[in-house]
Amino acid sequence: MSAQKPLPSTAEARAQRIGMEWIPGGTFTMGSDRHYREEGPRHVETVDGFWVDRWPVTNTMFRRFITETGYATQAERAPDPAQYPGADPKLLVPASVVFVQPAARVDLQNHFNWWAYVPGADWLHPKGPGSSIAGLDDHPVVHVGFEDAEAYARWAGKELPTEAEWEFAARGGLDGAEYAWGDQLEPSGKPMANTWQGEFPIENLRTDGYEGTSPVGSFPPNGWGLYDMIGNVWEWTTDWYAPRHEASGHAGSCCSVDERARALSYDPCIPLPIPRKVMKGGSFLCAPNYCRRFRPAARMPQAIDTSTCHLGFRCIVRQP
């Protein structure tokens, strides 16, 4: 793979002007066999070069999209009852998922102890009715579903990254390193990303300076000049989720392969057939005692119909 930036100088200048960095294509070691089962098996992947947003899409950037298009996000629309047979009609209202900190220790095996489905929560009202994004212009936009992220990317003339592209970019050239900046979580005691310090979910020490989302670019960039690839908010990718990597890597874009991947993405514990995509990077809610997913190899499933207060996205531009 060539490390040269193949875009003409005018296109390169535009990409840099709109806040993108060139990621040279290459081969790297994807996944991990040392942490959560879904991160394995560790295997070799190859990606072509691409441009990627320097930071997650912010509220300011997303507002421009909404203003120009009049788009309504998934959280702002009532769910279609036909897609949720047997659901309580009271739940079929515009809503999104919000973190609510419990007052005392809870069972960490039950995430409903801190997640609440809040009617009226959306990107403009991140904690529900009465809340706002005032003062959060340079924070990542949240409460965006996969459909919303795709719509923004189309409007911007960009795309969403695959899981492999995202992980390759997050590693910043440090193939095999535990974190995006090396092998220590907090080198010399310095927080390198917006994550949770303290006992999740009852005690947030905020030694990194933040309780919720942080302004993009508040922490050091990785080796390729990318900010917030770890922590702050999870980020959507285009891959259907599977409980393990395929060691042979991506199988291509054949419809039958894609449909098989989509079928494997369903959560067998939930009767509703809602497929899930891979989200990457961890968030401000990832803590050493609960969710140690503040690493490039980490991955989680997210239902495509669901938005949350700790999930956003960034876009890429592939070379034609």
NORMO-V83525 format. One record per backbone hydrogen bond with DSSP energy under -1.0 kcal/mol. NH is the residue of the N-H (numbers start at 1). CO is the residue of the C=O. E is the energy in kcal/mol with one decimal. If there is no record, write none. Layout:
nh = <NH,NH>
co = <CO,CO>
e = <E,E>
//
This chain:
nh = <12,13,14,15,16,17,18,19,20,21,23,26,28,30,32,39,40,43,45,47,50,51,52,53,54,57,59,60,62,63,64,65,66,67,68,69,70,76,77,83,84,87,91,93,96,97,98,100,110,113,114,115,116,118,120,121,122,128,131,136,139,141,143,149,150,151,152,153,154,155,156,157,158,159,166,167,168,169,170,171,174,175,177,179,189,190,195,196,203,205,209,216,218,222,225,227,231,232,233,234,235,236,237,238,241,245,249,258,259,260,261,262,263,264,266,270,274,277,278,279,280,284,286,290,293,300,302,304,306,309,312,316,317>
co = <8,9,10,11,12,13,14,16,15,52,50,47,45,43,39,36,37,30,28,26,23,317,21,315,19,313,139,137,58,59,60,61,62,63,64,65,66,73,74,80,81,84,88,91,118,307,116,114,107,110,111,111,98,96,94,118,125,125,128,133,136,57,308,145,146,147,148,149,150,151,152,154,153,316,162,163,164,165,166,167,171,173,174,182,186,187,193,286,199,197,206,138,215,226,222,54,281,194,231,310,280,312,278,161,276,40,246,254,255,256,257,258,259,260,263,267,272,302,239,300,235,232,283,287,291,279,277,275,303,97,234,159,51>
e = <-2.9,-2.6,-1.9,-2.6,-2.3,-2.2,-2.0,-1.3,-1.6,-2.6,-3.2,-1.9,-2.7,-3.3,-1.6,-1.9,-1.8,-2.4,-2.7,-2.4,-1.9,-2.9,-2.2,-2.7,-3.1,-2.6,-2.0,-2.0,-2.6,-2.6,-1.6,-1.4,-2.4,-2.9,-2.1,-1.8,-2.9,-1.1,-1.4,-1.8,-1.2,-2.1,-2.4,-1.8,-1.5,-1.9,-2.9,-3.2,-1.5,-1.9,-1.7,-1.4,-2.2,-2.9,-2.0,-1.9,-1.3,-1.7,-2.2,-2.5,-1.9,-2.5,-2.6,-2.3,-2.4,-2.1,-2.4,-2.4,-2.4,-2.1,-2.4,-1.2,-3.3,-2.4,-2.5,-2.7,-2.5,-2.3,-2.6,-1.8,-2.3,-1.3,-1.8,-3.1,-2.4,-1.9,-1.2,-2.9,-2.9,-3.4,-1.7,-2.9,-1.2,-2.2,-2.2,-3.2,-2.8,-2.7,-1.8,-2.8,-1.9,-1.6,-1.5,-2.0,-2.6,-3.0,-2.6,-2.7,-2.9,-2.0,-2.4,-2.5,-2.3,-2.0,-1.0,-1.7,-2.1,-2.5,-2.3,-2.8,-2.3,-1.8,-1.8,-1.5,-1.6,-1.8,-2.1,-2.2,-1.8,-1.2,-3.4,-2.8,-2.3>
//
